[in-house]
Amino acid sequence: RREVLHGLDLTVEPGTVFGVIGPNGAGKTTTMRCLLDIIRPSAGTISVLGQDPQQGGIALRRRIGYLPGELHLENRTTGRRMVEHFAAISG
């Protein structure tokens, strides 16, 4: 067991576009996964657009734009097909 994201306190003002950058292992992906309720923190609180991500469910995730750094596109696909695919799985 390892403590990660210790002391993270982040506020993003409404209407802003915000990017998270930093070196490998800094906690960027872990932070995003917590915000999207892909993983759940063992302590602390999270609020995204005024809602707890665990309670907000798919309706909340539809309002969040997230492009993971580890996104791998198939060799024989087009941008349009990938967008259509992600639209289909996210509703």
PDB file with one MODEL, atoms N, CA, C and O in Angstrom:
MODEL        1
ATOM      1  N   ARG A   1       0.851  -1.186   0.000  1.00  0.00           N
ATOM      2  CA  ARG A   1       0.000   0.000   0.000  1.00  0.00           C
ATOM      3  C   ARG A   1       0.884   1.232   0.000  1.00  0.00           C
ATOM      4  O   ARG A   1       1.896   1.317   0.696  1.00  0.00           O
ATOM      5  N   ARG A   2       0.455   2.177  -0.810  1.00  0.00           N
ATOM      6  CA  ARG A   2       1.229   3.401  -0.974  1.00  0.00           C
ATOM      7  C   ARG A   2       0.284   4.591  -0.900  1.00  0.00           C
ATOM      8  O   ARG A   2      -0.824   4.542  -1.434  1.00  0.00           O
ATOM      9  N   GLU A   3       0.709   5.632  -0.257  1.00  0.00           N
ATOM     10  CA  GLU A   3      -0.103   6.841  -0.200  1.00  0.00           C
ATOM     11  C   GLU A   3       0.171   7.679  -1.436  1.00  0.00           C
ATOM     12  O   GLU A   3       1.319   8.011  -1.732  1.00  0.00           O
ATOM     13  N   VAL A   4      -0.884   8.017  -2.149  1.00  0.00           N
ATOM     14  CA  VAL A   4      -0.765   8.860  -3.342  1.00  0.00           C
ATOM     15  C   VAL A   4      -1.755  10.004  -3.241  1.00  0.00           C
ATOM     16  O   VAL A   4      -2.744   9.922  -2.512  1.00  0.00           O
ATOM     17  N   LEU A   5      -1.486  11.061  -3.970  1.00  0.00           N
ATOM     18  CA  LEU A   5      -2.335  12.258  -3.987  1.00  0.00           C
ATOM     19  C   LEU A   5      -2.498  12.878  -2.606  1.00  0.00           C
ATOM     20  O   LEU A   5      -3.497  13.543  -2.333  1.00  0.00           O
ATOM     21  N   HIS A   6      -1.521  12.661  -1.742  1.00  0.00           N
ATOM     22  CA  HIS A   6      -1.573  13.229  -0.393  1.00  0.00           C
ATOM     23  C   HIS A   6      -1.582  14.750  -0.462  1.00  0.00           C
ATOM     24  O   HIS A   6      -0.702  15.351  -1.079  1.00  0.00           O
ATOM     25  N   GLY A   7      -2.566  15.369   0.164  1.00  0.00           N
ATOM     26  CA  GLY A   7      -2.623  16.819   0.253  1.00  0.00           C
ATOM     27  C   GLY A   7      -3.085  17.517  -1.009  1.00  0.00           C
ATOM     28  O   GLY A   7      -2.951  18.736  -1.117  1.00  0.00           O
ATOM     29  N   LEU A   8      -3.624  16.780  -1.964  1.00  0.00           N
ATOM     30  CA  LEU A   8      -4.100  17.414  -3.196  1.00  0.00           C
ATOM     31  C   LEU A   8      -5.348  18.220  -2.900  1.00  0.00           C
ATOM     32  O   LEU A   8      -6.327  17.684  -2.381  1.00  0.00           O
ATOM     33  N   ASP A   9      -5.322  19.486  -3.222  1.00  0.00           N
ATOM     34  CA  ASP A   9      -6.460  20.382  -3.059  1.00  0.00           C
ATOM     35  C   ASP A   9      -6.553  21.175  -4.350  1.00  0.00           C
ATOM     36  O   ASP A   9      -5.688  22.004  -4.633  1.00  0.00           O
ATOM     37  N   LEU A  10      -7.580  20.932  -5.127  1.00  0.00           N
ATOM     38  CA  LEU A  10      -7.673  21.483  -6.468  1.00  0.00           C
ATOM     39  C   LEU A  10      -9.054  22.081  -6.686  1.00  0.00           C
ATOM     40  O   LEU A  10     -10.069  21.432  -6.432  1.00  0.00           O
ATOM     41  N   THR A  11      -9.085  23.307  -7.151  1.00  0.00           N
ATOM     42  CA  THR A  11     -10.344  23.960  -7.511  1.00  0.00           C
ATOM     43  C   THR A  11     -10.195  24.508  -8.917  1.00  0.00           C
ATOM     44  O   THR A  11      -9.242  25.229  -9.214  1.00  0.00           O
ATOM     45  N   VAL A  12     -11.135  24.167  -9.776  1.00  0.00           N
ATOM     46  CA  VAL A  12     -11.154  24.679 -11.142  1.00  0.00           C
ATOM     47  C   VAL A  12     -12.419  25.524 -11.267  1.00  0.00           C
ATOM     48  O   VAL A  12     -13.528  25.032 -11.057  1.00  0.00           O
ATOM     49  N   GLU A  13     -12.247  26.772 -11.602  1.00  0.00           N
ATOM     50  CA  GLU A  13     -13.374  27.689 -11.675  1.00  0.00           C
ATOM     51  C   GLU A  13     -14.291  27.352 -12.860  1.00  0.00           C
ATOM     52  O   GLU A  13     -13.813  26.910 -13.905  1.00  0.00           O
ATOM     53  N   PRO A  14     -15.590  27.558 -12.701  1.00  0.00           N
ATOM     54  CA  PRO A  14     -16.540  27.299 -13.802  1.00  0.00           C
ATOM     55  C   PRO A  14     -16.166  28.086 -15.056  1.00  0.00           C
ATOM     56  O   PRO A  14     -15.744  29.240 -14.982  1.00  0.00           O
ATOM     57  N   GLY A  15     -16.328  27.442 -16.200  1.00  0.00           N
ATOM     58  CA  GLY A  15     -16.072  28.096 -17.471  1.00  0.00           C
ATOM     59  C   GLY A  15     -14.630  28.067 -17.919  1.00  0.00           C
ATOM     60  O   GLY A  15     -14.298  28.632 -18.960  1.00  0.00           O
ATOM     61  N   THR A  16     -13.760  27.417 -17.153  1.00  0.00           N
ATOM     62  CA  THR A  16     -12.358  27.363 -17.538  1.00  0.00           C
ATOM     63  C   THR A  16     -12.035  26.007 -18.166  1.00  0.00           C
ATOM     64  O   THR A  16     -12.695  25.003 -17.901  1.00  0.00           O
ATOM     65  N   VAL A  17     -11.020  26.010 -18.989  1.00  0.00           N
ATOM     66  CA  VAL A  17     -10.470  24.778 -19.536  1.00  0.00           C
ATOM     67  C   VAL A  17      -9.197  24.521 -18.757  1.00  0.00           C
ATOM     68  O   VAL A  17      -8.361  25.413 -18.610  1.00  0.00           O
ATOM     69  N   PHE A  18      -9.049  23.320 -18.264  1.00  0.00           N
ATOM     70  CA  PHE A  18      -7.961  23.020 -17.344  1.00  0.00           C
ATOM     71  C   PHE A  18      -7.223  21.781 -17.812  1.00  0.00           C
ATOM     72  O   PHE A  18      -7.852  20.779 -18.151  1.00  0.00           O
ATOM     73  N   GLY A  19      -5.918  21.832 -17.836  1.00  0.00           N
ATOM     74  CA  GLY A  19      -5.092  20.685 -18.189  1.00  0.00           C
ATOM     75  C   GLY A  19      -4.210  20.298 -17.025  1.00  0.00           C
ATOM     76  O   GLY A  19      -3.791  21.146 -16.238  1.00  0.00           O
ATOM     77  N   VAL A  20      -3.934  19.016 -16.922  1.00  0.00           N
ATOM     78  CA  VAL A  20      -3.063  18.509 -15.865  1.00  0.00           C
ATOM     79  C   VAL A  20      -1.798  17.985 -16.530  1.00  0.00           C
ATOM     80  O   VAL A  20      -1.851  17.064 -17.346  1.00  0.00           O
ATOM     81  N   ILE A  21      -0.667  18.573 -16.179  1.00  0.00           N
ATOM     82  CA  ILE A  21       0.609  18.135 -16.745  1.00  0.00           C
ATOM     83  C   ILE A  21       1.588  17.870 -15.614  1.00  0.00           C
ATOM     84  O   ILE A  21       1.437  18.391 -14.509  1.00  0.00           O
ATOM     85  N   GLY A  22       2.581  17.065 -15.901  1.00  0.00           N
ATOM     86  CA  GLY A  22       3.602  16.770 -14.910  1.00  0.00           C
ATOM     87  C   GLY A  22       4.366  15.529 -15.305  1.00  0.00           C
ATOM     88  O   GLY A  22       4.021  14.872 -16.287  1.00  0.00           O
ATOM     89  N   PRO A  23       5.397  15.201 -14.554  1.00  0.00           N
ATOM     90  CA  PRO A  23       6.220  14.043 -14.890  1.00  0.00           C
ATOM     91  C   PRO A  23       5.484  12.729 -14.632  1.00  0.00           C
ATOM     92  O   PRO A  23       4.484  12.690 -13.915  1.00  0.00           O
ATOM     93  N   ASN A  24       6.000  11.659 -15.229  1.00  0.00           N
ATOM     94  CA  ASN A  24       5.447  10.331 -14.978  1.00  0.00           C
ATOM     95  C   ASN A  24       5.465  10.048 -13.488  1.00  0.00           C
ATOM     96  O   ASN A  24       6.442  10.342 -12.800  1.00  0.00           O
ATOM     97  N   GLY A  25       4.372   9.472 -12.994  1.00  0.00           N
ATOM     98  CA  GLY A  25       4.298   9.115 -11.585  1.00  0.00           C
ATOM     99  C   GLY A  25       3.843  10.230 -10.670  1.00  0.00           C
ATOM    100  O   GLY A  25       3.802  10.048  -9.454  1.00  0.00           O
ATOM    101  N   ALA A  26       3.497  11.389 -11.230  1.00  0.00           N
ATOM    102  CA  ALA A  26       3.094  12.528 -10.398  1.00  0.00           C
ATOM    103  C   ALA A  26       1.660  12.405  -9.877  1.00  0.00           C
ATOM    104  O   ALA A  26       1.286  13.110  -8.939  1.00  0.00           O
ATOM    105  N   GLY A  27       0.849  11.514 -10.477  1.00  0.00           N
ATOM    106  CA  GLY A  27      -0.523  11.324 -10.014  1.00  0.00           C
ATOM    107  C   GLY A  27      -1.580  11.884 -10.939  1.00  0.00           C
ATOM    108  O   GLY A  27      -2.746  11.972 -10.554  1.00  0.00           O
ATOM    109  N   LYS A  28      -1.206  12.264 -12.147  1.00  0.00           N
ATOM    110  CA  LYS A  28      -2.178  12.853 -13.082  1.00  0.00           C
ATOM    111  C   LYS A  28      -3.300  11.865 -13.427  1.00  0.00           C
ATOM    112  O   LYS A  28      -4.481  12.192 -13.315  1.00  0.00           O
ATOM    113  N   THR A  29      -2.920  10.675 -13.840  1.00  0.00           N
ATOM    114  CA  THR A  29      -3.915   9.682 -14.236  1.00  0.00           C
ATOM    115  C   THR A  29      -4.728   9.240 -13.032  1.00  0.00           C
ATOM    116  O   THR A  29      -5.943   9.073 -13.141  1.00  0.00           O
ATOM    117  N   THR A  30      -4.093   9.049 -11.898  1.00  0.00           N
ATOM    118  CA  THR A  30      -4.816   8.665 -10.686  1.00  0.00           C
ATOM    119  C   THR A  30      -5.848   9.721 -10.316  1.00  0.00           C
ATOM    120  O   THR A  30      -6.975   9.388  -9.950  1.00  0.00           O
ATOM    121  N   THR A  31      -5.469  10.990 -10.411  1.00  0.00           N
ATOM    122  CA  THR A  31      -6.405  12.075 -10.117  1.00  0.00           C
ATOM    123  C   THR A  31      -7.605  12.024 -11.047  1.00  0.00           C
ATOM    124  O   THR A  31      -8.748  12.105 -10.597  1.00  0.00           O
ATOM    125  N   MET A  32      -7.347  11.890 -12.342  1.00  0.00           N
ATOM    126  CA  MET A  32      -8.450  11.859 -13.305  1.00  0.00           C
ATOM    127  C   MET A  32      -9.348  10.640 -13.076  1.00  0.00           C
ATOM    128  O   MET A  32     -10.570  10.745 -13.175  1.00  0.00           O
ATOM    129  N   ARG A  33      -8.763   9.513 -12.778  1.00  0.00           N
ATOM    130  CA  ARG A  33      -9.565   8.308 -12.530  1.00  0.00           C
ATOM    131  C   ARG A  33     -10.438   8.465 -11.300  1.00  0.00           C
ATOM    132  O   ARG A  33     -11.552   7.943 -11.263  1.00  0.00           O
ATOM    133  N   CYS A  34      -9.952   9.175 -10.297  1.00  0.00           N
ATOM    134  CA  CYS A  34     -10.783   9.463  -9.122  1.00  0.00           C
ATOM    135  C   CYS A  34     -11.917  10.418  -9.484  1.00  0.00           C
ATOM    136  O   CYS A  34     -13.061  10.217  -9.075  1.00  0.00           O
ATOM    137  N   LEU A  35     -11.594  11.457 -10.252  1.00  0.00           N
ATOM    138  CA  LEU A  35     -12.619  12.430 -10.644  1.00  0.00           C
ATOM    139  C   LEU A  35     -13.726  11.790 -11.486  1.00  0.00           C
ATOM    140  O   LEU A  35     -14.876  12.229 -11.448  1.00  0.00           O
ATOM    141  N   LEU A  36     -13.371  10.753 -12.243  1.00  0.00           N
ATOM    142  CA  LEU A  36     -14.329  10.071 -13.113  1.00  0.00           C
ATOM    143  C   LEU A  36     -14.952   8.846 -12.455  1.00  0.00           C
ATOM    144  O   LEU A  36     -15.746   8.149 -13.086  1.00  0.00           O
ATOM    145  N   ASP A  37     -14.612   8.574 -11.212  1.00  0.00           N
ATOM    146  CA  ASP A  37     -15.101   7.419 -10.458  1.00  0.00           C
ATOM    147  C   ASP A  37     -14.706   6.091 -11.102  1.00  0.00           C
ATOM    148  O   ASP A  37     -15.440   5.107 -11.015  1.00  0.00           O
ATOM    149  N   ILE A  38     -13.551   6.072 -11.744  1.00  0.00           N
ATOM    150  CA  ILE A  38     -13.001   4.822 -12.270  1.00  0.00           C
ATOM    151  C   ILE A  38     -12.322   4.082 -11.119  1.00  0.00           C
ATOM    152  O   ILE A  38     -12.394   2.857 -11.027  1.00  0.00           O
ATOM    153  N   ILE A  39     -11.663   4.841 -10.246  1.00  0.00           N
ATOM    154  CA  ILE A  39     -11.146   4.294  -8.993  1.00  0.00           C
ATOM    155  C   ILE A  39     -11.677   5.181  -7.879  1.00  0.00           C
ATOM    156  O   ILE A  39     -12.036   6.336  -8.111  1.00  0.00           O
ATOM    157  N   ARG A  40     -11.726   4.643  -6.683  1.00  0.00           N
ATOM    158  CA  ARG A  40     -12.277   5.393  -5.559  1.00  0.00           C
ATOM    159  C   ARG A  40     -11.224   5.614  -4.492  1.00  0.00           C
ATOM    160  O   ARG A  40     -10.470   4.706  -4.144  1.00  0.00           O
ATOM    161  N   PRO A  41     -11.183   6.836  -3.979  1.00  0.00           N
ATOM    162  CA  PRO A  41     -10.189   7.137  -2.945  1.00  0.00           C
ATOM    163  C   PRO A  41     -10.543   6.463  -1.625  1.00  0.00           C
ATOM    164  O   PRO A  41     -11.714   6.211  -1.342  1.00  0.00           O
ATOM    165  N   SER A  42      -9.531   6.175  -0.828  1.00  0.00           N
ATOM    166  CA  SER A  42      -9.757   5.577   0.489  1.00  0.00           C
ATOM    167  C   SER A  42     -10.016   6.651   1.546  1.00  0.00           C
ATOM    168  O   SER A  42     -10.451   6.335   2.654  1.00  0.00           O
ATOM    169  N   ALA A  43      -9.756   7.902   1.216  1.00  0.00           N
ATOM    170  CA  ALA A  43      -9.990   9.001   2.149  1.00  0.00           C
ATOM    171  C   ALA A  43     -10.189  10.283   1.350  1.00  0.00           C
ATOM    172  O   ALA A  43      -9.838  10.358   0.173  1.00  0.00           O
ATOM    173  N   GLY A  44     -10.751  11.278   2.000  1.00  0.00           N
ATOM    174  CA  GLY A  44     -10.946  12.578   1.363  1.00  0.00           C
ATOM    175  C   GLY A  44     -12.278  12.665   0.639  1.00  0.00           C
ATOM    176  O   GLY A  44     -13.071  11.723   0.640  1.00  0.00           O
ATOM    177  N   THR A  45     -12.503  13.806   0.029  1.00  0.00           N
ATOM    178  CA  THR A  45     -13.756  14.036  -0.695  1.00  0.00           C
ATOM    179  C   THR A  45     -13.446  14.576  -2.082  1.00  0.00           C
ATOM    180  O   THR A  45     -12.413  15.202  -2.316  1.00  0.00           O
ATOM    181  N   ILE A  46     -14.379  14.311  -2.994  1.00  0.00           N
ATOM    182  CA  ILE A  46     -14.257  14.789  -4.357  1.00  0.00           C
ATOM    183  C   ILE A  46     -15.598  15.370  -4.770  1.00  0.00           C
ATOM    184  O   ILE A  46     -16.653  14.815  -4.462  1.00  0.00           O
ATOM    185  N   SER A  47     -15.543  16.488  -5.467  1.00  0.00           N
ATOM    186  CA  SER A  47     -16.740  17.091  -6.035  1.00  0.00           C
ATOM    187  C   SER A  47     -16.409  17.522  -7.457  1.00  0.00           C
ATOM    188  O   SER A  47     -15.435  18.238  -7.689  1.00  0.00           O
ATOM    189  N   VAL A  48     -17.224  17.081  -8.399  1.00  0.00           N
ATOM    190  CA  VAL A  48     -17.048  17.436  -9.798  1.00  0.00           C
ATOM    191  C   VAL A  48     -18.353  18.067 -10.272  1.00  0.00           C
ATOM    192  O   VAL A  48     -19.411  17.440 -10.226  1.00  0.00           O
ATOM    193  N   LEU A  49     -18.266  19.301 -10.724  1.00  0.00           N
ATOM    194  CA  LEU A  49     -19.455  20.037 -11.141  1.00  0.00           C
ATOM    195  C   LEU A  49     -20.521  20.011 -10.049  1.00  0.00           C
ATOM    196  O   LEU A  49     -21.717  19.911 -10.323  1.00  0.00           O
ATOM    197  N   GLY A  50     -20.053  20.105  -8.795  1.00  0.00           N
ATOM    198  CA  GLY A  50     -20.943  20.158  -7.645  1.00  0.00           C
ATOM    199  C   GLY A  50     -21.499  18.816  -7.195  1.00  0.00           C
ATOM    200  O   GLY A  50     -22.355  18.773  -6.311  1.00  0.00           O
ATOM    201  N   GLN A  51     -21.029  17.719  -7.784  1.00  0.00           N
ATOM    202  CA  GLN A  51     -21.552  16.401  -7.432  1.00  0.00           C
ATOM    203  C   GLN A  51     -20.434  15.456  -7.013  1.00  0.00           C
ATOM    204  O   GLN A  51     -19.295  15.590  -7.459  1.00  0.00           O
ATOM    205  N   ASP A  52     -20.767  14.514  -6.164  1.00  0.00           N
ATOM    206  CA  ASP A  52     -19.861  13.424  -5.828  1.00  0.00           C
ATOM    207  C   ASP A  52     -19.815  12.496  -7.037  1.00  0.00           C
ATOM    208  O   ASP A  52     -20.867  12.030  -7.476  1.00  0.00           O
ATOM    209  N   PRO A  53     -18.640  12.209  -7.593  1.00  0.00           N
ATOM    210  CA  PRO A  53     -18.568  11.352  -8.774  1.00  0.00           C
ATOM    211  C   PRO A  53     -19.212   9.974  -8.580  1.00  0.00           C
ATOM    212  O   PRO A  53     -19.728   9.399  -9.539  1.00  0.00           O
ATOM    213  N   GLN A  54     -19.191   9.439  -7.358  1.00  0.00           N
ATOM    214  CA  GLN A  54     -19.823   8.146  -7.108  1.00  0.00           C
ATOM    215  C   GLN A  54     -21.338   8.231  -7.269  1.00  0.00           C
ATOM    216  O   GLN A  54     -21.977   7.262  -7.679  1.00  0.00           O
ATOM    217  N   GLN A  55     -21.900   9.370  -6.953  1.00  0.00           N
ATOM    218  CA  GLN A  55     -23.353   9.551  -7.066  1.00  0.00           C
ATOM    219  C   GLN A  55     -23.769  10.080  -8.436  1.00  0.00           C
ATOM    220  O   GLN A  55     -24.883   9.821  -8.891  1.00  0.00           O
ATOM    221  N   GLY A  56     -22.881  10.819  -9.089  1.00  0.00           N
ATOM    222  CA  GLY A  56     -23.208  11.459 -10.366  1.00  0.00           C
ATOM    223  C   GLY A  56     -23.377  10.499 -11.520  1.00  0.00           C
ATOM    224  O   GLY A  56     -24.150  10.764 -12.441  1.00  0.00           O
ATOM    225  N   GLY A  57     -22.664   9.384 -11.483  1.00  0.00           N
ATOM    226  CA  GLY A  57     -22.803   8.343 -12.493  1.00  0.00           C
ATOM    227  C   GLY A  57     -22.564   8.820 -13.914  1.00  0.00           C
ATOM    228  O   GLY A  57     -21.801   9.755 -14.159  1.00  0.00           O
ATOM    229  N   ILE A  58     -23.228   8.160 -14.833  1.00  0.00           N
ATOM    230  CA  ILE A  58     -23.028   8.430 -16.255  1.00  0.00           C
ATOM    231  C   ILE A  58     -23.460   9.843 -16.638  1.00  0.00           C
ATOM    232  O   ILE A  58     -22.857  10.452 -17.522  1.00  0.00           O
ATOM    233  N   ALA A  59     -24.486  10.370 -15.990  1.00  0.00           N
ATOM    234  CA  ALA A  59     -24.944  11.727 -16.314  1.00  0.00           C
ATOM    235  C   ALA A  59     -23.830  12.748 -16.053  1.00  0.00           C
ATOM    236  O   ALA A  59     -23.663  13.699 -16.817  1.00  0.00           O
ATOM    237  N   LEU A  60     -23.083  12.550 -14.988  1.00  0.00           N
ATOM    238  CA  LEU A  60     -21.971  13.455 -14.683  1.00  0.00           C
ATOM    239  C   LEU A  60     -20.823  13.231 -15.663  1.00  0.00           C
ATOM    240  O   LEU A  60     -20.246  14.192 -16.173  1.00  0.00           O
ATOM    241  N   ARG A  61     -20.490  11.978 -15.929  1.00  0.00           N
ATOM    242  CA  ARG A  61     -19.366  11.693 -16.829  1.00  0.00           C
ATOM    243  C   ARG A  61     -19.615  12.208 -18.241  1.00  0.00           C
ATOM    244  O   ARG A  61     -18.661  12.520 -18.955  1.00  0.00           O
ATOM    245  N   ARG A  62     -20.857  12.302 -18.654  1.00  0.00           N
ATOM    246  CA  ARG A  62     -21.166  12.859 -19.978  1.00  0.00           C
ATOM    247  C   ARG A  62     -20.803  14.337 -20.079  1.00  0.00           C
ATOM    248  O   ARG A  62     -20.644  14.862 -21.181  1.00  0.00           O
ATOM    249  N   ARG A  63     -20.672  15.004 -18.947  1.00  0.00           N
ATOM    250  CA  ARG A  63     -20.361  16.435 -18.935  1.00  0.00           C
ATOM    251  C   ARG A  63     -18.870  16.721 -18.822  1.00  0.00           C
ATOM    252  O   ARG A  63     -18.462  17.882 -18.783  1.00  0.00           O
ATOM    253  N   ILE A  64     -18.056  15.673 -18.769  1.00  0.00           N
ATOM    254  CA  ILE A  64     -16.624  15.822 -18.557  1.00  0.00           C
ATOM    255  C   ILE A  64     -15.876  15.407 -19.814  1.00  0.00           C
ATOM    256  O   ILE A  64     -16.131  14.334 -20.361  1.00  0.00           O
ATOM    257  N   GLY A  65     -14.958  16.243 -20.275  1.00  0.00           N
ATOM    258  CA  GLY A  65     -14.095  15.875 -21.391  1.00  0.00           C
ATOM    259  C   GLY A  65     -12.777  15.350 -20.856  1.00  0.00           C
ATOM    260  O   GLY A  65     -12.092  16.033 -20.095  1.00  0.00           O
ATOM    261  N   TYR A  66     -12.425  14.145 -21.249  1.00  0.00           N
ATOM    262  CA  TYR A  66     -11.195  13.529 -20.749  1.00  0.00           C
ATOM    263  C   TYR A  66     -10.529  12.756 -21.874  1.00  0.00           C
ATOM    264  O   TYR A  66     -11.136  11.866 -22.470  1.00  0.00           O
ATOM    265  N   LEU A  67      -9.282  13.099 -22.163  1.00  0.00           N
ATOM    266  CA  LEU A  67      -8.499  12.383 -23.149  1.00  0.00           C
ATOM    267  C   LEU A  67      -7.330  11.729 -22.419  1.00  0.00           C
ATOM    268  O   LEU A  67      -6.372  12.410 -22.054  1.00  0.00           O
ATOM    269  N   PRO A  68      -7.398  10.422 -22.206  1.00  0.00           N
ATOM    270  CA  PRO A  68      -6.326   9.757 -21.457  1.00  0.00           C
ATOM    271  C   PRO A  68      -5.026   9.742 -22.230  1.00  0.00           C
ATOM    272  O   PRO A  68      -5.026   9.613 -23.454  1.00  0.00           O
ATOM    273  N   GLY A  69      -3.933   9.872 -21.530  1.00  0.00           N
ATOM    274  CA  GLY A  69      -2.621   9.854 -22.159  1.00  0.00           C
ATOM    275  C   GLY A  69      -2.261   8.509 -22.741  1.00  0.00           C
ATOM    276  O   GLY A  69      -1.450   8.425 -23.663  1.00  0.00           O
ATOM    277  N   GLU A  70      -2.861   7.443 -22.207  1.00  0.00           N
ATOM    278  CA  GLU A  70      -2.531   6.112 -22.686  1.00  0.00           C
ATOM    279  C   GLU A  70      -3.473   5.636 -23.790  1.00  0.00           C
ATOM    280  O   GLU A  70      -3.557   4.437 -24.058  1.00  0.00           O
ATOM    281  N   LEU A  71      -4.175   6.557 -24.425  1.00  0.00           N
ATOM    282  CA  LEU A  71      -5.101   6.213 -25.505  1.00  0.00           C
ATOM    283  C   LEU A  71      -4.332   5.654 -26.694  1.00  0.00           C
ATOM    284  O   LEU A  71      -3.421   6.301 -27.212  1.00  0.00           O
ATOM    285  N   HIS A  72      -4.697   4.466 -27.120  1.00  0.00           N
ATOM    286  CA  HIS A  72      -4.059   3.839 -28.272  1.00  0.00           C
ATOM    287  C   HIS A  72      -5.115   3.630 -29.348  1.00  0.00           C
ATOM    288  O   HIS A  72      -6.117   2.952 -29.118  1.00  0.00           O
ATOM    289  N   LEU A  73      -4.897   4.200 -30.496  1.00  0.00           N
ATOM    290  CA  LEU A  73      -5.833   4.048 -31.604  1.00  0.00           C
ATOM    291  C   LEU A  73      -5.442   2.838 -32.435  1.00  0.00           C
ATOM    292  O   LEU A  73      -4.260   2.539 -32.610  1.00  0.00           O
ATOM    293  N   GLU A  74      -6.452   2.149 -32.941  1.00  0.00           N
ATOM    294  CA  GLU A  74      -6.186   0.990 -33.780  1.00  0.00           C
ATOM    295  C   GLU A  74      -5.506   1.442 -35.068  1.00  0.00           C
ATOM    296  O   GLU A  74      -5.694   2.576 -35.508  1.00  0.00           O
ATOM    297  N   ASN A  75      -4.729   0.568 -35.663  1.00  0.00           N
ATOM    298  CA  ASN A  75      -3.987   0.903 -36.879  1.00  0.00           C
ATOM    299  C   ASN A  75      -4.894   1.198 -38.070  1.00  0.00           C
ATOM    300  O   ASN A  75      -4.554   2.040 -38.901  1.00  0.00           O
ATOM    301  N   ARG A  76      -6.020   0.535 -38.170  1.00  0.00           N
ATOM    302  CA  ARG A  76      -6.863   0.671 -39.362  1.00  0.00           C
ATOM    303  C   ARG A  76      -8.193   1.338 -39.054  1.00  0.00           C
ATOM    304  O   ARG A  76      -9.244   0.811 -39.421  1.00  0.00           O
ATOM    305  N   THR A  77      -8.169   2.450 -38.408  1.00  0.00           N
ATOM    306  CA  THR A  77      -9.409   3.154 -38.118  1.00  0.00           C
ATOM    307  C   THR A  77      -9.253   4.616 -38.506  1.00  0.00           C
ATOM    308  O   THR A  77      -8.147   5.103 -38.743  1.00  0.00           O
ATOM    309  N   THR A  78     -10.368   5.292 -38.563  1.00  0.00           N
ATOM    310  CA  THR A  78     -10.344   6.723 -38.862  1.00  0.00           C
ATOM    311  C   THR A  78     -10.759   7.491 -37.613  1.00  0.00           C
ATOM    312  O   THR A  78     -11.323   6.924 -36.677  1.00  0.00           O
ATOM    313  N   GLY A  79     -10.478   8.762 -37.615  1.00  0.00           N
ATOM    314  CA  GLY A  79     -10.919   9.611 -36.511  1.00  0.00           C
ATOM    315  C   GLY A  79     -12.424   9.569 -36.344  1.00  0.00           C
ATOM    316  O   GLY A  79     -12.930   9.498 -35.225  1.00  0.00           O
ATOM    317  N   ARG A  80     -13.138   9.612 -37.455  1.00  0.00           N
ATOM    318  CA  ARG A  80     -14.605   9.578 -37.411  1.00  0.00           C
ATOM    319  C   ARG A  80     -15.104   8.287 -36.744  1.00  0.00           C
ATOM    320  O   ARG A  80     -16.005   8.324 -35.906  1.00  0.00           O
ATOM    321  N   ARG A  81     -14.511   7.151 -37.123  1.00  0.00           N
ATOM    322  CA  ARG A  81     -14.946   5.879 -36.537  1.00  0.00           C
ATOM    323  C   ARG A  81     -14.665   5.835 -35.039  1.00  0.00           C
ATOM    324  O   ARG A  81     -15.462   5.297 -34.271  1.00  0.00           O
ATOM    325  N   MET A  82     -13.547   6.393 -34.628  1.00  0.00           N
ATOM    326  CA  MET A  82     -13.235   6.409 -33.189  1.00  0.00           C
ATOM    327  C   MET A  82     -14.214   7.309 -32.432  1.00  0.00           C
ATOM    328  O   MET A  82     -14.684   6.939 -31.356  1.00  0.00           O
ATOM    329  N   VAL A  83     -14.523   8.482 -32.981  1.00  0.00           N
ATOM    330  CA  VAL A  83     -15.484   9.374 -32.329  1.00  0.00           C
ATOM    331  C   VAL A  83     -16.853   8.711 -32.259  1.00  0.00           C
ATOM    332  O   VAL A  83     -17.523   8.785 -31.229  1.00  0.00           O
ATOM    333  N   GLU A  84     -17.276   8.066 -33.341  1.00  0.00           N
ATOM    334  CA  GLU A  84     -18.551   7.357 -33.352  1.00  0.00           C
ATOM    335  C   GLU A  84     -18.567   6.245 -32.313  1.00  0.00           C
ATOM    336  O   GLU A  84     -19.578   6.026 -31.645  1.00  0.00           O
ATOM    337  N   HIS A  85     -17.454   5.548 -32.179  1.00  0.00           N
ATOM    338  CA  HIS A  85     -17.340   4.471 -31.189  1.00  0.00           C
ATOM    339  C   HIS A  85     -17.495   5.031 -29.775  1.00  0.00           C
ATOM    340  O   HIS A  85     -18.282   4.516 -28.980  1.00  0.00           O
ATOM    341  N   PHE A  86     -16.737   6.090 -29.464  1.00  0.00           N
ATOM    342  CA  PHE A  86     -16.823   6.660 -28.120  1.00  0.00           C
ATOM    343  C   PHE A  86     -18.201   7.268 -27.853  1.00  0.00           C
ATOM    344  O   PHE A  86     -18.691   7.205 -26.726  1.00  0.00           O
ATOM    345  N   ALA A  87     -18.823   7.844 -28.856  1.00  0.00           N
ATOM    346  CA  ALA A  87     -20.183   8.369 -28.689  1.00  0.00           C
ATOM    347  C   ALA A  87     -21.157   7.246 -28.385  1.00  0.00           C
ATOM    348  O   ALA A  87     -22.039   7.398 -27.540  1.00  0.00           O
ATOM    349  N   ALA A  88     -21.005   6.131 -29.059  1.00  0.00           N
ATOM    350  CA  ALA A  88     -21.902   4.993 -28.847  1.00  0.00           C
ATOM    351  C   ALA A  88     -21.767   4.418 -27.450  1.00  0.00           C
ATOM    352  O   ALA A  88     -22.772   4.083 -26.822  1.00  0.00           O
ATOM    353  N   ILE A  89     -20.539   4.297 -26.948  1.00  0.00           N
ATOM    354  CA  ILE A  89     -20.374   3.694 -25.624  1.00  0.00           C
ATOM    355  C   ILE A  89     -20.657   4.654 -24.482  1.00  0.00           C
ATOM    356  O   ILE A  89     -20.891   4.223 -23.353  1.00  0.00           O
ATOM    357  N   SER A  90     -20.638   5.959 -24.765  1.00  0.00           N
ATOM    358  CA  SER A  90     -20.917   6.917 -23.696  1.00  0.00           C
ATOM    359  C   SER A  90     -22.336   7.456 -23.741  1.00  0.00           C
ATOM    360  O   SER A  90     -22.743   8.225 -22.871  1.00  0.00           O
ATOM    361  N   GLY A  91     -23.082   7.054 -24.750  1.00  0.00           N
ATOM    362  CA  GLY A  91     -24.485   7.494 -24.836  1.00  0.00           C
ATOM    363  C   GLY A  91     -24.612   8.864 -25.427  1.00  0.00           C
ATOM    364  O   GLY A  91     -25.723   9.375 -25.567  1.00  0.00           O
TER     365      GLY A  91
ENDMDL
END
